[in-house]
């Protein structure tokens, strides 16, 4: 697995990171731990989590995993969005839903949708986002305890905007946390539409930036700040697959130029993930999956030099030939 310096933390980690948003949701704790071990066995050493993930249980699950692997792993967690209330109810609901899903797999999507609605309803609007020094202190203490660690490598302000960051004592607390060794580096994880405003108005908070990037996005000049990207695949992969399926002549031409069959979903997925790596050589690229074969396939992409040029060519073709598709217009 290729490695990269993790910003200004003085640590090195894997180019690919594992997003933990799916832990402790539809998966129970044992299955979630197995997914983390699969990612680790595949060479992934960076893990991204947040207090709100997994109905508030993902951090503690990752902490159990880190108890065995902390010395050679790096961790991002976040502050600003509280975990949902009523977590004990979610545990009970999951224990009931598990057997139902095993017996009736078709019910899985309906149960997942219902759980998502319930999770959103359980988080009161007033507690959704809060960026003050005191709440940051409480959140940091909680995350350190849940993760069973004495330091967090990257700590991000979760979905913060420039307007949210108006408490000078928060910045001092973040800087003090770095000086004390509790945090390696801090930054902001937000929507890509907020990034330029954050850099312009709140640059002191932006030594690390985490936001989405895919082949539909413009190239980013290298250099500071350190960046972590996610959503290179997911809906973007489906968008590109549907676009090429609807234009078989274009798909055939692209396949010929790239030298690979783009009608094959696995090939397209590998190229999109590799494009995120080659176009962002100084960044960590996150992905999420609950499937062991998919985790190993994605991990293998990092070291697959044979698809580096095809991935770069795919990026060029998307940028020049698909400027008007809906996904591009929204971003």
N, C-alpha and C positions, 0 to 999 in steps of 0.2 A: 504494500500500500504506500503510495506517495505521501510524503509528509510536508509540513509547512510550519514556519514560525507562527505562533498564535499571537499576532499583534505585538504589543509591548509587554506581554506577560513573562517573557524569558522562557517560555515552554514551547515545545514542538508537538504537533499533533497531526492526525491524518487529514489529507485533503478532503476526504468525504467524512461528513458527520452524520450522526443518526438523530433524527427528530423523534422525540418521545411523546408526541401529542396523542398517539393511539394507545399508549399504555393504559391499563386499568379502565378502559372504556368497555368495549365489547369483549376484551380479554380479561380474564382473572389474573391474580398475582402470579401464580405459577407459570401460566402461559406468557405473561409479560416478561418475567425474568428469563424465560427461555428465548424470547425474541432478542433481549439484550445480549445474552450469551452468544447467540448466533451472529449478531453484529460484531461482537468482540472477536469471535473466532475468524470472522471474515477480514479482520485487520482494521476495523474502524475503532478509532480511539477518542473521537470527540462526540459528546452526547449533549443534546439540547432539550431543556425541559422548562417548565414554568409551574408556579403554584396552582394555577387553574387547570392544568392538564389532568386528564383522567379523573374528572370530578373531584380534583383536589388530592388525589392519591398517587399521581405519577412520580412526584419528587421522592416520596418515601420508598416507592418501588425501586427507583433508580439508586437510592441510597443503599438499599440492601445489596444491589449489584456492585456498587462502588466499594462496599466494605471488603470485597475481594480483589478489586482492580484499581483502586484509586491512584497508586503510584505511577501508572503508565497511561492514565486516561485524563482528558480534560473535559470540563463541564461548563456549559452556559445555563444559567437560570435567569429569572426575570422578576421584576417588581412593578406593581402598579395596578394589576387586575387581581382582585381577591378570588380565592377558590370559592365554589358554590357552597351555600349552606346546606345542611341536611345530608352530609356525606354518608352518614350511617344508613340513611334510607336508600341511597344508591347501591351500597354494598348488599343490602337485603334484596333489592330489585334485581341486581346482577346474579345473585345466587339462584333466584327464581327463574330468570330469563335464560340462564345457561342451559338447563335441561330442555327447555322448550325449543331453543334454537337447534340443539342437537337432534331432537325428534322431528322438528318441523323447520328445516333450513329456510324455507321460503318466508318465514316470519321474521328473519333476521333484520331486513331493511326497515320493516315497519317498527320493530322494537327499537332499533337504533335511532330512527327519526323521533320517536316518542321520547326517548332518553335525552336527545339533544334539546328538545323543547322544554323538558322539565329542568334541565341544567340551566338554561337561559333564564327561566322563570325564577329559579332559586337564587339567582344573583340580583340583589336589589340594585336599582339604577344608581342610587347614591354611592354604592360601594364598588361600582364597576371600575372606575379609574381614580386613583388618588396619588399625587406625587408631592409628599411632604417629607421632611427629614425624619420626623418621629415615626411615621408609618413605614418609611424605608428601613429604619433601624429594626422595627419589629419584624418586618418581612425578611430581612437578612438573617436575623437570629433564627427565625422559623425555618428558612431554607437550609441554613447550615446544619441545624439539628436533623431535619428530614433527610438530607443528603449524607449525613454521617461523616462530615468533613470539617476541617478547620479553615478551609478557604474555597472560594468559588473563582474559577479562572476568568470567566467573562460574566458580568452582571449587567443586564439590559433593562432599561425603562420600557415597559411593555406597552406598545401602541401609543407611545407619547407623541404629542405634537408640540410645536414651539410654544403655543399658548399655555400648555400644561406646565411648562418648566419655568415658573416665575418665583420660586422659593429659593433665595440665595443660600439658605442654610442646607438645602438638599445637596447642592453642588459641593459645599464644604464637607458634608457627611460622606459623600462618595469619594472625595479626594482623601479624606482621613482613613476611610476603609481600605483604600489602596496602600496608604502609608503604613497601616497596621498589619498588612498582609492578609486581611480577610477577603480581599477582592484583588484579582490580578489586573483587571482593567474593566472599565465600565463604558457604557454607550447606550444606544437607543435601538430597539427593535420595533419598527413601525411600517406602515404602508409606504410603498415606493413614492406615492404622491406627496408625502410629507418630507421626504429627505432633503430636497433643496432648501426648503424653508427652515428646517432644523439646522442645516449647515450654515445658512446665512444669519439666522437670528440667535441660535444657541450652539455655537461651535464648541464651547467648552465641554458640552455633554457628548460630543460626537467622535471620540477617539476610536469607537467601534460602532459600526452601523450594520444592522441586519434587516434585510428586506428581500422581496421576491425578485428573481431574475430568470428569464428563459430566453430561448432563441428569438423570441419576438421583440426583445428589448435591445436598445442600442448598446454598443460597447462602452465600457466604463474606463476612463483614464486610470492607469495604475498609480499606486502611491498611497499616501495616507488619505483618509483614515482606513483602518483595517475593516474589511467587509466579510460578512457571512451571508450567503444567499440560500434561499429555499424556493420551492415550487418550480423547479426546472422541468418537472414532469407533470403529474396530476392532470388537471384540466387542460393544460397546454398541450400535453401529448394527445389527448382526445381531440382537441381542436385541429391539430395538424393532421392527424389520421383522417378525420372526416373531410378536411379540405382536400387532401390528396386523393382520397377515394372518389370525391365528386369531380376531380379533374384528372382522369387516368392518363391523358397525354402528358400533362405536366409531371405526374408521378413517374411515368416511364422515362421522360427526359432527365429528370433529377436522378433517378436510379442509375441511368447511364453515366451521367457526369460524376456522380459520387462513387460508382462502382459497387454499389450494394443495393439489394432489393428493398425499396421503401414500402412495399406492400406488406412486408413482414413487421408486425407490431413490435416484436422483441428487438429487431434491428433498429427501428426508428427510436425506440426508447433508449437504447445504448448510445445512439448518436446524439440525442438531445442532452443526455446527461454528460457525455464527453464534451460536447460543445460548451456547457456551463463551466467545465473544468479548464478547457484550453483558452476560453475567452476571458476567464477570471483567474489567472495563474497565481495571484497573491491572496486568494480568498478560500475560505472553507465553503463547501457546497453540501447542503443538508438534503437528505431524503428520508422518507418514512415508509415502512412496509411491515406487515405482520406475517409475511410469507418467507420462509427460510430460503427457498430457491431464488426468489427475487432479491433478497438481501445479498446473497453470494454473487448473483449476476451483476448487481450494481457495483459491488465492491471490486469485482474484476475489471470493471471499466476504467478504474483509476490507473491501472498499470498497462492497459491495452494500447500500446503505441501504434498498432496497425490501423486503429480507427481515428487517430488524431487528425489527419488530413481530411478524411471524409466528414468528420464532425465539423471541422472548420468550413468546409465547402457547404455543408447543409446550412450552417449559420448564414453564410453569404447569400445563398439562394433564398432563404426566408426573408432576409432583409431587403433583397432587391425585387423579388417576385411576388411577395405576399403582403405588401404594404397596406392593403385595404381590407384584410379579413377582419371580422368582428373582434377577435381577441386582441389584435394589434391596435384597433381603434380605441379600445377601452383602457389601454395602458400608457 
